[in-house]
Amino acid sequence: MRNKALYLLILLLFVMTFCLTGCRTAPKAETGGKKLAYDRPLAPGQSALRKITDPALIPDFTMAACNLTNLREAVGNSIHYMKKPSSQQFFPLDDVTHARALSSLEEFARLLDDGVTGAALNAAIREKFDVYMSVGCDDEGTVLFTGYYTPIFDGSLKETPEYRYPLYSQPKDLEKGANGEILGRRGSDGQLTPYPPRAEIESSGILKGSEIVWLKDPFEAYIAHVQGSAKVRLPDGTLTTVGYAANNGHEYSGISKQMIDDGAITSDQLNLSAMMAYFKANSNMVDKYVNLNPRYVFFQQSTGSPSGSINEPVIDLRSIATDKSIFPRASLTYINTQLPQATGDQITTSFYDGFALDQDTGGAIRAAGRCDVYMGSGDLAGKLAGNTYQEGKLYYLFLKDGL
């Protein structure tokens, strides 16, 4: 009897240990007590993607294949982009040609149109597609997933005492390259110089006359810059959308670390809601902190849903942002991590895997160890985005040769 009890105790301890370790597929973004350098650049000549050659290491897509809401629409948006001649300039990327990327999307669309789901879709993917994994920040596939969203702010198409903080359209003297890269500011003498950083733009008034909308709050204007788009609720109740047009060519630099160092917020308050509350109470501190970020975003008015960097609409949980200099744009991906969800008034985090399309980029999204998931628009999406900070895996799916 004692031996049987001892056996049951050992078995119970084994099960508990397994569930606390082996089942934890997407740990909090920290490993072994030491934070990883998620923005670590690739080694010279290194690819961001590694083809999985051992079938045992290919994920099981069955769970993701049971939740296909809005996926066909997102795939269609990527196909629409890939059929534009301008998309061809970004391929090949490693062994992914433009033709292969497009045919992969089209084949996946056919599977969805045929009603293939669940285990059948998982089997079809394993039969027809090669699976590539992001090498991540550590060459072992570790990717930090964060979230972004489209805020909804009150604003006006005219400056008033209430609406005093403008978002600007792209200035005429900003020069772009053939691939959309920022070359600088074209002077009257024809010479190119770096475009001024945020603090100088704001203090000099050089953009006066190119305002497209005014907001109530200076930090809300900054959030629009960070997110790359916003919906603006006008005084008559109608909504207008402002989307990303360009930036001033400076690298993005976050402000949260300095705020923590200064004691403005604590590390356990590191979310957008806490930062907004701080600046509501301390509006005189906005310029001090936001000017630490030299990157400045310019906007354009648009209709409908906000668009990603491939100029196609972004869709909740179906659009992701990555470093487009190393990942193939518009391509089909599979993400495996933990994401927040709303349950009543509570935000909880749970396991998530799903298909998404690589349709966007971001100022802070650099290197193979970073990925941003689009969480939607409005206040709830903002809370979800602000609570998205988890490690996981990122995979890309491409048709096998000869298919």
N, C-alpha and C positions, 0 to 999 in steps of 0.2 A: 504494500500500500504506500509506504514511504517512497519507494522507487517510482511508483506511478505518479505520485504528487510532485516529486522532483522533476520527472520528465515533463509534466504539464507546465511547471514553473519555467523550465528552460525553454520550452516551446513558446510560451507567452512572451518571454523576454526577447526571443528571436524575432517574433512577429512585430513587436513594438519597435525593435531596432531597425528592422527592414522598412517599416512605414515612416520612420523618422529620417531615414537616409536614402534608401533606394527609391522611394516614391517621390522624393523631393526633386522634381525635374527642373524647377525654376526657382532657385534660392533667392533670398534678398540679395541686392546687388553688392555683395561683399564676399570674398572667398578667404577662408582660413584666418579671419580677423584682419586681413589686409586688403584694402581696396585695390581693384585692378585699374590700370590705365586704359580706359575704354576708348580713348581717342589715339591710342598708339598707332602711328602710321605703319603701313606695310613696308617690309624690307624691299630694297631695290630689286625690281624684277618679279616680286611675289604677286601672285594672283589673289584676289579677294575671295574667290570661290574655289572649292576643292570638290571634284567629282567623287561621289561615294561608289566604290567598286564592290564593296562587300554587301550583298543584299540584306544581311542580318542587321546592318547599321542604318538601313533606310527606315524612316519613321512609318508608323501605321497611320494612314490618313483617314481611317474609317470614321472617327469621331468628327473630324472637320468636315467630312463628306456628308454628314447628316444635317449640317446647318449651312445651307447655301443661300440664305437670304441676301439679296442684292448682289450676289457674286456675279451673276451673268451680266448685269448692267456694268459692273466694274471691268469685267473682261472685255465687253464691247467698247468701252471707252479706250482701253489700251489698244485694241485692234484699230480703232479709228485713228489714233495717233500714229501707229506703226505704218499705216497706209499713206501717211503724208510723206512726200519726198524728203522733207527736211530731217525726218527721223533717221535716215540712212547714214548721216554723217557721224553718228555716234557708235557705229558698228563697223567691223567686228570688235568685240571685247573678249579677249582671250579666244576660246574656240566657239564663242557664240556669235554667229553671223546674224545679220538683219533678217535674212530669209528664215533661218532656224527659229529665231525669237518670234517672228510673226506666225509661222506655221504651228508653233507650240500653242500660242494663244487660240488660233483657229481650231485646232484639234480639241483643246479643252472646252471651247465653246460648243463644239458639236456634241461632246459627251454630255454637257449640261442640257443642251436642247433635246437630246434623246432621253432625258429623264434618268440618267445613270446617277445613282446616289449610294451612300453608305459603303458597304463592303464591296459592291460591284465597282464603284468608282475607285476605291482603293486598289482593287485588282487591276483595273484598266491603267491607272497611273503607273503601277509597278511594271506592267507589261510594255507600255508605250513610251514612258518618259525616263530620261536620266535625271537623277537627283543630285544637286550640288549643295554643299553646305558652306555658309560663310565661315571663313577661318577665324572670325572674331578678333578679339583684342589680344588673345593669348595663343593663337594658332591651334586652339582646341575647340573653337566654335562658340566661345562665350560672347554674347552680344547683350548690351544694355538696351532695354526697351523703355522708351519714355513716350509721353503722349503730347499731342497738340490738338487744337480745336479752333473753331471760328467763334470769337466772342460776339455778343450783341450789345452794342452801346447806344445810348441816346446821343443824337447829334443833329446837325443842321447843315443845310447847303449854303447858308449865309452866316457870317460872323455876327454874333450878338454878345451882349454882356454875359449871357449864360453859357454860350458856346464859343470858347476862345482858343481851343487847342487844335490846330489844323493837321490834316494828313495831306501830303503833297503828291502831285503827279510827277512823273519822270521829267527832270529838267532837260531842256533842249541841248545844253552843253555837255551832257553825259554821253560818253562814247562807249559803244559796245563792240565786241569782236564778232566774228562770223558765228561762233557757237554761243553767243550770249554773254560771254565773259566781259567783265567791266574793265575797260582800258584806261579810263580816267576822264579828266575834264578837258575839253577842247577849248583853248583860249582864243581870243580874237586874232592872235598871231598864228593860229593854226597848230600851236604846240600842245602836247598832251602833258598834263600834270595830274598827280593824284587828287581825287575828289576830297574835299575837306571832311574831317570826321564829324561825328554827331554834335559835339559841343560847339564847334565853329559854325556849323550849319544853323543851329538854333540861335546862336548869339548874333550872327551877322545879318540875318534877314535876307540872304541871297535867293531864297526860294519864294519870296513874297510875290503874289500874283498867280502862283500855280497851285493854290489850295483847291482841293476838290470837296472837302467836307470838314466841319469843325466839330469837336467833341467837347463834353463838359469837363472832363477830368484829364490832367496831364499824364497820369500813370496809365489810364486806359489807352491813350494815344500810343504810349510805349508798348503796351501789350499787343496792340495791333501790329506794331513793327516786328515784335518777336514772333507772333503767330503767322504773320505774312498776309493776313486778310481779316476782314471784320464785316459784320452786318451792322448797319446803322439804322436805328429807329428814329425817323424824322418826327418833328412836332405834330404832324397830322396823323401819325401812327403807321405810315407806310415804311417798308424796309427797303433800303438800298444796299448793295454789296460793293465793297471796295476790295480788290484783289491785288496781289503782288505784281509789280511792273518791273522793278529793278532795285538795285541797292548802290551804295556809294563805293563799293569795292573794298571796304575794310572788313577784316575778320571779326566775327561775332565774339563778344566777351561777356560772360554772364555777370550779374551784379550780386547774386545771392551770397557768395563767399564773403565779400566785403561787408555785407549787411550782418552776417553772422559774426565776423571778426569784430565789428563795431558794437555788437550787442543789440542791434535793432530788432533782430529776430533770433530765435534759437534754432539749433540744428534740427530739433524735432518739430519745428514749425515750418520746415522748408517746403512750402507749397504756395501756390498762387493766391489762395484765399487769404493766407496770413500776410503775404506781401501787400495785397490790396488793402487789407484792413490797416496795416501800418501806415501806408501812404495817405489813406483817407484821414487818419488822425495827425499826420505829419506832412502835409502837402508842401511845406517849405523844404523838405528833404528830397523831393523828386529829382530835381536837377543834379544834386550832388551824386546820386547813385546812377541814374540812367546815363549820365554823360561818361561813366566809366566804360560804357559799351560804345566804341567808335562807329559801329555799323549803323547805317541809316537806310530805311526802306522807303521806296516810292511806290505809289499805288495807281490803280486805274479803276474807274467805275465799271461794273459788270452786272449782268443779270443772272438770275438763277443761283445755282450752287457755286461756292468758291472753287477755283481751279488749282491744280497742282502745277509743278514746274513743267510738265509736259502739256500744259494748257488744256487739260481735260478735267471734268468735275471730280472732286474727291468725295468718297463715300465712307460713312462711319464704319470703322473696323476693316474695311476692304481696301483702303489706300494707306500706303506707308511711305515714309520719307527716308532715303538713304543717301550716301555720298555718291553722286552720279558720275564722279570721275573714275570710280572703281566698280560700280555695279551696273548691270544692263537695265536701262530704263524701260518702263512699261511692262516688265516681265512678270510672269506668274510666280508667286512665292507662297511659302507655307511657314507660319510662325508658331513657335512653341514656347510659351512663357506663362506668366501670371498677369492678369489684368484686373482692374477694379470694376465693380458693378454696384449699382444703386439698389438697395433693398429698403424701401421706405425712406426714412431720413438717414439711414446708415450707408456708408461706403465700405464694402468688403472686397477683399482681393481673393481671387480663386484661379485655379488652373484654367488656361485657355489655349486651344490650338485652332487654327483656322487658315483658310486661304486668303491671300491679299495680293494686290497689284502694286508694283513699285512705281508710283506715279508722282512722287514729290521729292523735294529736298529741303534743307533748312540750314540756317546760318551756323547752328551748333552741331549739325549732323555731319561729322567728319570721320573717316576711317571705317574699317570693317567691323569695329566693335560697337557701332551705334545704329539704332533704328528708332524712328518716331512713328507711332501709330495714330492715325487720325480718329478722334473720338466723337466728332460731330460738332454741333453749334449750340450756343446758349450756355446758361449758367451751370446746368448739370454736367454738360460735356466738359466745361472748364474744371469742375471739381474732379471729374474722372481723369482728365488729362494731368491735373496737378498731383494726383495720387498714383500715377503710372511711373514706376521706377523699379524695374525687376530685370534680372538676367534671364536669358533664354537662348534659343537657337533659331537661326534664320536659314531657310532653304529656298533654292530656286529650282524650277522644273522646266526642262527642255526636252523636246522630242528626241528619241534616239536616232542615230544616223540611219538613213535608209527608210525612215517612216514619214 
